[in-house]
Amino acid sequence: MADPIVWCDIPVLDLNRAIRFYSAVLGREVGKHEFGGATLGVLPHNEGEVSGCLVAGAAAKPSDRGVMIYLNANGRLDEAVAAVTPNGGSVIEPKHPIGPFGFRAIIIDSEGNRVALHSD
């Protein structure tokens, strides 16, 4: 069966600030690319992997109450959480177990979105 999630758009207010934040938290560079006249921050991924992008614009409104995505911080969750506050975010729930599904931390990113960081 194919992955049920194929892509995500994370709304941002300041694209450059969000690129810096996600590059620091993910420990990999977020690329800045032009697509169809729009500038996006593309989250790091390999060919065939599910990923997403950072989107700024009139229709992009960050929220701490909407859908929560889980970003892969496997093997480096402590480092990812440590990078949140110095890069303009906040930690809502520090690292905690989620049963047989590993661990997560819930954060607010530099733009005001609620996001989970996940690790086995």
N, C-alpha and C positions, 0 to 999 in steps of 0.2 A: 504494500500500500504506500502511496506517495505521502510525503509530509503534509499534514493538514494546513499548516501555515506555509505560505510560499514567499511572503515578503512583508515588510512593515514600513510605514512612514512614521517617523517620530517628529511631531511638530516642534519647531524652535522659533524663538524670537530673534536671536542673534546667531547666524550660521557659524561665524568664525569662533565665537565663544563656545558654542556647542561642539564644534569639531575639536577644539582643544580639550574640552571636558571628556568627551568620549574616547579620544586618543589616549588620555591619561588613565582613565578607568579601565579600558579594555586592554591597555598595554600594547596596542598596535595602532598604527597610523590610520586615521579616517581620511579617505581621499576626497578632495573637492573636485567635482566634475560638472560639466555643462551637458544637459540633456534637453533637447527641444526648447532652447531658450531659457531654461531654468537652471540655476546653480544649486547643486545638492551636495550633501556630505554623505558619501557612500561608506557604510560600515564595512570593516575588513571581512573578507570571506574568500574562500577558494571556489573554483568552478564547481557548480552543482550543489553548493551549500545554500541553505536558507539564510537570508540576511535582510538588510533594510537600509533606509537612508534617513538623513536629517533634512527636513523640509521647512523652509521659511516662506512666508507670504501671507496674504490676507486670509486664506482659508485655514492656515495653520495656527491652532490655538492650544498651547500646552495646557495640561490638566493633571491634577493629582487625584482625580476621581473617576477617570475613565478606564478603558482597557489597560491592563498591566501586562507588559511583555517581560519575558525572562531572557536576559542576555547571558551568554556563555562566559563564565569566569572560571571554568574548570581548572583546578590545580593552582589557581592564583586568587581565590576569593578574598583572602585576607589583604593581599596587595590592592585589589580592586576597591575594596571598602576603604582602605587607607587613603586612596587617591580621591575619594569623593569630596570631602570637605575642603581640602586645599585647592580644589579646582572649581569651587563655587556651588557645590551641591550640599545635601544634608542626608544623614542616615536616619531613617525613620525606625527601622527594625534592624539591629545588628545581626550578624551571622547567627543563624539558628537552624536546627535540623527540621526537615520536612518529611519525616518518616523514612520509608525506603527510597525516597526520591532524592536524597542527598541533603544539601544545605542551600540556604538562600539568605540574602540580606535585601531589605527593601529600602530604596533610596529615593530622594527627589533630585533630579538632575539639575544642571545649571540653568535650565529653562523653565522649571516648574512641573515637569512630568514625573509621575510615580513610575518607577522601574524596579524590577527585581534582578539581582545578580545571582546566578546559580552555579553550583559546583557539585560534583558527585561526592 
